């Protein structure tokens, strides 16, 4: 891993924390776009990794995503989330992709 990527990843910790707060109710779609629209591709990749690191894979999908009640267009979303942990969902998806 290059020093530049580590530096970028470290810089994305603040952005990830702020983005999590926005998504959990401290803002809306405009705020999300304003927060990420100007990131470079390397910064976006680092942000994804940092955000993934903030997710506990042992929590239920419902707990991890139950607060999301709208989509990227501000429209209501369905709440029929899988009843399993994030890790179990990832494992299920992996089994489908490798079958």
N, C-alpha and C positions, 0 to 999 in steps of 0.2 A: 504494500500500500504506500502510495507516495505521501510525502509531507503535505503537499497541497490538498490532497483529499482529506487527510486527517484534519487539517485546518478548516476546510470547508465543512466537514462533519461537525466539528466543535462549534463552528459559527451557527450551524443549523439547530443546535439544541435550543437556543432561545426562540428561534422561529417556530420550532415544533411545539414548544410549550405554549406559545401565544396562539398558534393555530388550533391546538387542542382546546384552549379556552374559548376561542371564537366559535368553534364547531359545537361546543357544549353549551352555548347560549349567550356568550358575550358579544355576538355579532351575527351577521347574516351572510348571504351569498356574496354581496358586494365586498364585505370585509375580507372574506376568504380570497376572492380574486385579487383584491388590492394587496393582500399579504404574499401571494405567490406568483402573480403575473410577471414580475420582473426578475425572477430567479433564472439563472443559467441552467442548462441541462445537467451539469455536474452538481449544482446546488439542489436541484429537484431530486436527483438520485440520492444525495446525502440526506435530504429531508425525509424521503420515504424510509430510508434505513433507520433514522433516528425515531421516527414515528412508530415504526414496527417494533423497535426496542422498547417503546413505552407501553406496549400491549402485553398483558399477561396471558399467555396461551392456555392457561388452565381455567380462565374465566369462561362463562358461557357466552355464546355468540349473542344471545339476547341481552346479556349484561353489557357486552362490549359495544353493541350497536343499537340498543333499544332507544336511545335518546335521539337517534336520527329519525325525524318525522317528516322531512322534506328532501327533495332531490335538488340537483344543481340548477333547476329552473324555478325553484320555490314551490313546487307541486307536492302534495302529500304522497308519501310512499307507503307501500303495503308493509305490514308488520308481521308477516308470516316467516319469522326467522327460524333457522334450524335449531332444534333443541339438543345442542351438544356443545362441547367446549371449542374454542378457537383451534386448538391443536387437533381435535377429532375432525373438525371440518377440513383442515388442511390435509390431514391424512386421507380422508375420503376423496378429496379432489385429486390427490396424488395417485391413489389407487385407480381412479377413473382414467387419468392421463397415461398410466403405465400399463393398463390392461390391454 
